[in-house]
Amino acid sequence: MSTRGRDYYDVLGVSRTASQEEIRRAYRRLARQSHPDVNKEPDAENRFKEISEAYDVLGDAEKRSAYDRFGADWRAAREAGATAAGGGRRRAGGFEDPAGGFRTADFEDVDVMFGEGGFGDLFGDLFGRGGGGGVAMGGADQEAVLELDLEEAARGGRRRITLERGRTLEVDIPRGVADDQRIRLAGQGGPGIGGGPPGDLYLRMRLRPHPRFRVDGRDLHVTLPVSPADAALGATVQVGTLDSTARVKVPAGSSSGRRLRLRGKGLPNPSGSPGDLYATVQIEVPRHLSDDEREAYERLRRVSSSASREKVA
């Protein structure tokens, strides 16, 4: 595949002012990604040839200079100034011919671009060598998201998960995992290449929204419904926790929005102190009043109004 018509700088993803070292680094990175021994996509071979052709020009100071001056016609301009007696000039890695164009042959023919050691040495450096001279490369690390209910995260346990292509794993979830926490599963990532070791799999925890609790790190927040009488006079009321109930004292004269703290009743922490549970008072007025309740509220209103008038006076 020829890049004729495409800008070589675009092929390598570098600017026109890039240094030779920047060009070489870009080539090595792209060649590693597109080499057919590593990349099994259908167009990997063509992409690799395209990258190699661009580097053959930009990696050579003389050719690059001609390319910068004449663009896609640099070969014809170079041929016009040459004193060759006809026919093509044979080079390692392909040939140049008067009809125009450097043409790479098979992969073995591009050794000249990699210095004295050739193509094999470059990719030996890039990937490491496997047995028998093959390419050996560690597998890629992968990441997957695992959604948990808040109760599951608190108690931990064993879970069976299904990954891409139907692969299943039994995973131990530590007690008290937090939202966005990652768990590393060594050797469960992408397969190695040429005998290289597999990568690791990282499971990122995602806590599902809970109908009652809001999570803030390891602290939990919950709304605590309180009657007007209990808020005014004070009371000890029950509040639900993740795994049971607890009793909390509501001080007299509490208004909606007052926050009460229950130490250690949040998410557990395997490596430290557990989080806290914060109960926020919310005064709830009954929708339907009994006769006695209505009478009591009427009396309270008269007393409250009288007290208010006295304060104003």
C-alpha positions in Angstrom: 0.0 0.0 0.0 1.4 3.4 -1.0 0.9 6.6 0.9 1.2 8.5 -2.3 -1.3 11.3 -2.0 -1.2 11.2 1.8 1.0 13.4 3.9 3.8 11.4 5.5 3.7 13.7 8.5 0.0 12.9 9.0 0.7 9.2 8.7 3.2 9.3 11.6 1.2 11.9 13.5 4.0 14.4 13.8 4.4 18.1 12.9 6.4 19.3 10.0 8.9 20.8 12.5 9.4 17.5 14.4 12.9 16.4 15.1 14.4 13.2 13.8 14.2 11.7 17.3 10.5 12.6 17.5 9.9 11.0 14.1 11.7 7.9 15.2 9.8 7.7 18.5 6.5 8.1 16.6 7.4 5.4 14.2 8.4 2.9 16.9 5.1 3.5 18.7 3.0 3.1 15.6 5.0 0.2 14.3 4.5 -1.6 17.6 0.8 -1.1 17.5 0.3 -2.1 13.8 2.8 -5.0 13.5 0.9 -8.0 12.1 2.5 -10.3 14.8 0.7 -8.1 17.4 -2.3 -6.5 15.7 -4.7 -9.1 14.2 -7.0 -6.5 12.6 -7.6 -7.1 8.8 -5.9 -3.8 7.8 -2.9 -4.1 10.1 -0.5 -5.2 7.4 -1.4 -2.4 5.1 -1.2 0.1 7.9 2.2 -1.2 8.9 3.5 -0.8 5.3 2.1 2.7 5.2 3.9 3.6 8.4 7.1 2.0 7.2 7.0 3.9 3.9 6.4 7.2 5.7 9.3 6.6 8.0 11.6 5.5 5.2 11.2 9.0 3.8 11.0 11.2 6.9 13.6 9.2 8.8 16.2 10.0 6.1 17.4 13.6 6.2 18.1 13.8 2.5 14.8 12.3 1.4 12.9 14.4 4.0 14.5 17.5 2.6 13.4 16.6 -0.9 9.9 15.8 0.4 9.6 19.1 2.2 10.5 20.9 -1.0 8.5 19.0 -3.6 5.8 17.2 -1.6 4.3 14.2 -3.3 6.4 14.8 -6.4 9.7 14.5 -4.5 10.6 11.2 -6.1 10.3 12.5 -9.6 12.3 15.6 -8.7 15.0 13.5 -7.2 15.1 11.2 -10.2 15.3 14.2 -12.6 18.5 15.3 -10.8 20.0 11.8 -10.6 22.6 10.6 -13.0 21.5 7.0 -13.1 22.0 5.3 -16.5 18.5 3.8 -16.7 16.7 1.1 -14.9 15.9 1.0 -11.2 18.5 1.3 -8.5 18.3 -1.6 -6.2 18.1 -0.9 -2.4 17.6 -3.1 0.6 14.0 -2.8 1.5 12.6 -2.3 -2.0 13.6 -0.4 -5.1 13.3 3.0 -6.7 12.3 3.1 -10.4 11.9 5.9 -12.9 8.2 5.4 -13.1 8.0 6.8 -9.6 7.8 5.5 -6.1 9.6 3.6 -3.5 8.0 0.2 -3.1 8.5 -2.0 -0.2 8.4 -5.7 -0.8 7.6 -8.1 2.0 8.2 -7.3 5.7 11.7 -8.8 5.5 12.7 -6.2 3.0 12.5 -3.2 5.4 15.4 -4.2 7.5 17.5 -1.3 6.3 15.4 1.2 8.1 16.2 -0.1 11.5 20.0 0.2 11.5 22.6 -2.4 11.6 20.6 -5.0 13.4 17.6 -4.7 11.1 13.9 -5.3 11.6 14.2 -8.2 13.9 16.4 -6.4 16.4 14.0 -3.4 16.6 11.0 -5.6 17.4 13.1 -7.7 19.7 13.8 -4.4 21.6 10.2 -3.3 21.5 8.5 -6.5 22.6 11.2 -8.7 24.1 12.1 -12.1 22.6 10.2 -15.3 23.1 11.5 -18.8 22.7 12.9 -19.5 19.3 13.3 -15.9 18.4 9.6 -15.2 18.3 7.9 -12.0 19.6 7.1 -12.2 23.4 4.9 -9.5 24.9 2.9 -9.2 28.1 -0.8 -9.0 27.7 -2.7 -5.7 28.1 -4.3 -4.8 31.5 -8.0 -4.6 31.3 -10.7 -2.9 33.4 -14.3 -3.9 34.0 -17.1 -2.3 36.1 -18.8 -4.3 38.7 -22.1 -2.9 40.1 -23.0 -3.7 43.7 -25.9 -3.0 46.0 -24.9 -1.1 49.1 -25.6 -4.1 51.3 -23.3 -6.3 49.1 -20.5 -3.8 49.4 -20.8 -3.6 53.1 -20.8 -7.4 53.8 -18.5 -8.5 50.9 -18.7 -12.0 49.6 -18.1 -14.1 46.6 -19.5 -13.1 43.2 -19.6 -14.8 39.8 -19.0 -12.3 37.0 -19.3 -12.6 33.3 -16.8 -10.8 31.1 -16.5 -10.3 27.3 -16.9 -13.4 25.1 -18.7 -15.2 27.9 -15.7 -15.7 30.2 -16.8 -16.2 33.8 -14.8 -15.7 37.0 -15.4 -16.3 40.7 -14.4 -13.1 42.5 -14.0 -12.4 46.2 -15.4 -9.0 47.1 -13.7 -7.6 50.2 -16.0 -6.5 53.0 -16.6 -2.7 52.9 -15.5 -1.9 49.4 -16.1 1.8 48.5 -17.5 3.4 45.3 -14.9 3.7 42.6 -12.5 1.3 44.4 -10.5 -1.0 42.2 -9.7 -4.7 42.8 -6.8 -6.2 41.0 -7.1 -9.7 39.6 -3.5 -10.8 38.6 -3.2 -12.6 35.3 -6.9 -12.2 34.3 -6.4 -9.5 31.7 -5.5 -9.7 28.0 -3.5 -12.8 26.8 0.2 -12.5 26.3 1.8 -12.7 22.9 4.4 -15.2 21.9 4.5 -16.8 25.3 4.4 -13.5 27.2 2.5 -13.3 30.5 -1.2 -12.2 30.6 -2.1 -8.8 31.8 -4.1 -8.0 34.9 -7.9 -7.3 35.3 -9.0 -4.4 37.4 -12.5 -4.4 38.7 -13.9 -1.0 39.4 -16.6 -1.0 42.0 -19.8 1.0 41.3 -22.4 1.3 44.1 -26.0 1.3 42.9 -28.2 4.1 44.2 -30.0 3.1 47.4 -33.6 3.9 48.2 -32.8 5.2 51.7 -29.1 5.9 52.1 -26.9 8.4 50.3 -23.2 7.4 50.3 -20.4 9.9 50.9 -17.1 8.0 51.0 -17.7 5.6 53.9 -20.3 7.8 55.6 -24.0 7.2 55.0 -26.8 9.8 55.2 -30.4 9.0 55.9 -33.6 11.1 56.5 -35.1 10.7 59.9 -38.8 11.4 60.1 -39.8 13.0 63.4 -43.2 14.1 64.6 -43.8 17.7 65.6 -44.2 16.7 69.2 -41.0 14.7 69.4 -39.1 17.5 67.6 -40.4 20.0 70.1 -40.2 18.0 73.3 -37.3 15.7 72.4 -37.4 11.9 72.1 -35.4 8.7 71.5 -36.4 7.2 68.2 -35.3 4.3 66.0 -33.3 4.8 62.8 -32.6 2.0 60.3 -28.9 1.1 59.6 -27.6 -1.0 56.8 -27.9 -4.3 58.7 -30.2 -3.5 61.7 -31.7 -0.6 63.6 -30.2 1.8 66.2 -31.7 4.3 68.6 -30.9 7.9 68.4 -31.8 10.8 70.8 -33.5 13.7 69.1 -32.8 16.8 71.3 -35.8 19.0 72.3 -36.4 21.9 70.0 -35.0 20.2 66.9 -35.9 21.7 63.6 -35.9 20.0 60.2 -32.4 19.8 58.8 -30.7 19.1 62.1 -28.1 16.4 61.6 -27.5 13.6 64.2 -24.4 11.5 64.1 -24.2 7.8 64.8 -20.5 6.8 65.0 -19.4 3.7 63.2 -22.7 2.9 61.6 -21.6 3.7 58.1 -19.7 1.4 55.7 -17.2 -0.9 57.3 -13.5 -0.3 56.6 -11.2 -3.3 56.6 -8.1 -1.2 57.0 -9.4 1.5 59.5 -12.3 3.0 61.2 -15.8 2.5 59.8 -17.8 5.4 58.4 -20.5 7.2 60.3 -24.3 7.3 59.8 -25.8 10.8 59.7 -29.5 11.1 60.3 -31.1 14.3 59.2 -34.2 15.3 61.1 -37.3 15.9 58.9 -40.4 17.0 60.8 -43.5 15.2 59.4 -47.0 16.5 60.1 -49.7 13.9 60.0 -52.1 14.2 57.0 -55.1 13.0 58.9 -55.8 14.0 62.5 -57.9 12.3 65.1 -60.3 14.4 67.1 -58.0 14.4 70.1 -55.0 15.4 67.9 -57.0 18.2 66.3 -58.0 19.5 69.6 -54.4 19.3 70.9 -53.1 21.2 67.8 -55.9 23.8 68.2 -54.9 24.4 71.8 -51.2 24.5 70.8 -52.0 27.1 68.2 -53.9 29.3 70.7 -51.1 29.0 73.2 -48.5 29.8 70.5 -50.4 32.8 69.2 -50.8 34.2 72.7 -47.1 33.8 73.4 -46.3 35.5 70.1 -48.6 38.5 70.9 -46.9 38.9 74.3 -43.5 39.0 72.7 -44.6 41.7 70.2 -46.1 43.8 73.0 
